[in-house]
Amino acid sequence: MLPPIEHRIAAELGVKPQQVCAAIALLDDGATVPFIARYRKEATGGLNDSQLRTLEERLVYMRELEARRAAILASIQEQGKLTPELANEIAQAQTKERLEDLYLPYKPKRRTKAQIAREAGLAPLAEALLTDPTLCPEDEAEKYLNAQAGFPDVKGVLEGARQILMERFAEDAELLGSLRTYLEQHGVVKATVVAGQEEAGAKFRDYFDFAEPWARIPSHRALALFRGRNEAVLQLALVLDSELTAEPGATHPCEALIAARFGIRDQGRAADRWLLETVRWAWKVKISLHLELTLMHALRERAQEEAIRVFAGNLKDLLLAAPAGPRPTIGLDPGLRTGVKVAAVDGTGKLLDTATLYPHEPRRDWEGALRALAAMAKKYHIELIAIGNGTASRETDRLVAELIRRHPELGLTKVMVSEAGASVYSASELAAREFPDLDVTLRGAVSIARRLQDPLAELVKIDPKSIGVGQYQHDVSQTRLARALDAVVEDCVNAVGVDLNTASVPLLARISGLNQSLAAQIVAWRDTHGPFRNRQELKNVPRLGEKTFEQAAGFLRIMQGDNPLDASAVHPEAYPVVERILADLGRSLREVLGNARILQSVPATKYTDERFGLPTVRDILRELEKPGRDPRPEFRTVRFQEGVEDMRDLKPGMVLEGVVTNVTNFGAFVDIGVHQDGLVHVSALSERFVKDPRAVVKAGDVVKVQVLEVDLPRRRISLSMRLTDGAEAAPRGMSEVGRGRRSKNQRREDAPAAQGAMAAALARLRR
């Protein structure tokens, strides 16, 4: 028998079974991952949120596996075919694939040719020829003629016997396992263009005659291939590496494996050729098709998992980007003919004023726009101006630069902000409720201003899939993607914590233990009764019970409340520990908060007990030292180079500052202020070898890059973070992807085009 689920997961995670058991018990009891990771470290032995997410996923898989195992055993038992040996094999199966292989011979299916042959009594003939190849197939077949059953001649009888053996070969679990392993090691995905689709599918031209080992295809290329097939541009096939160079008539390795499994050899005996032909047909007609579908599905699954992982990592980086903080801000949503939409918000994000300016074509009211912005900035004591990075962003950036130059007394700072998803928010029901009387176009400007103040608080209002940091995000399972991204948002929100008295419903809904309904109840209570004075008042909110309070309270902050601890991450259940520490120190809480010298002298072990272990006490002391600390980095702005506003302004060798907008497996995209993100290929991210680009950069990072090459016709920019690289290091073609800001909020994904020297270099890397 296999070890219990808890032991198997523990082995995968490299932790103790009791840690996994404790985590499963908490999850089954309704605890969230953030709560367990932060406040139940003693129970789980300190499992972090990443380990707990993996544990949660594997728990679902293994429970589904056990449910399927039970269903298969019941089905075979019902058929009266369950032997002790088969039951043991099923009990030992560790994957769904292995279970299905074992179940294949017993799986209810439509009436097959093999079944018809068996009903006609041909099974003994098939067994005899397989067991004794010295028998003459034609002579033996004469004994089984049965016109009434549809087998009136020798040819038909032998075909029936062959169908029986082919089905037997194709349903042999051990053989399927061996063949699958061989294909995983030696399979090659081959792509060819569908005749007549060369022009229509030009974006897939790099795959018109393409082959790469199944085991080594990176996720973005695999998804590009599947997209090409879905668009009827590419034909995909799984072939063996040996088939690409094999001489005509060479023995097929997989056919050899089938023959070896059943002791079939060409020794000149009467039935040898017939049996070998049966093997060949079994491979071509049944097994190869089944395994190709299985492995192509596995490739897609692998590619999807990797693409989802990349998206989730980028989303986490973006959500945890440095906030500018509670500073009065003007948000600008740039546009040409439709004008620049303006929204001023105070330090809490409350809307103060709006306007629409027309500094660009066709009106060109430059001076009027400057006067209006200066007046608004002065009236509301604005400190920051957030400029959306879409159409007309650099023109608008010039406008703001002129404003700052003319009015230094205002002390303004301009920041370019990604507006991905802003229009999605603007047209949403949430935005309509928040600003019922505000034009849709102006809501986007509000969002741009707020996302500079606090990216996390604003971006939670938008479907994560609309934020635009994914890789082939529309080619993966949307259910799995949504589940993964929701987990990321939940972890990020709870890692930072939220202000109970200012947080929006969408932000509160992401807190551990809360949902949309409870978040709305909290805001309604706040609107009716005024700000919460302490965490205990949460219990007055309708339908917020003790269990929910336990899950949520530690992640909710109350600034300037009755108890300073309510502004920290110390959970209310641990307040007695703090009281004991204060009693021993003989000091008040306000004297101790933030006093590192005092707190670092406190012996943590003195305050442990059965409920609160050393990890929790240490967390409490760290939190008292820096109460309500924000894990996000310090705010920093990117400075785009003056005079570089369009791709035509770029020259090889230029060193520019930019901000990372997206990270994929093959490199990072950087906004350098020319309306077109450039690509830093993974090979140009660092002087050292880089396996995972996210180990070097993440979305939101401000970086310096050197321009290697500019391809104006295809709007592609090649960059390097290795600033010692000369322009001669530039590839003659762009990377395997093309990226651009083609329109507002259009998804940013890599297109499957690779050309020139860069493509050749990538091909060498693949080899």
Beta strands, then each sheet from edge to edge (+ up, - down):
strand 1: 187-193
strand 2: 209-213
strand 3: 234-240
strand 4: 329-333
strand 5: 340-345
strand 6: 351-357
strand 7: 384-388
strand 8: 413-417
strand 9: 498-499
strand 10: 556-557
strand 11: 655-664
strand 12: 667-671
strand 13: 678-681
strand 14: 702-711
strand 15: 716-720
sheet 1: 2+ 1- 3+
sheet 2: 6+ 5- 4+ 7+ 8+
sheet 3: 9+ 10+
sheet 4: 11+ 12- 13+ 15+ 14- 11+
end
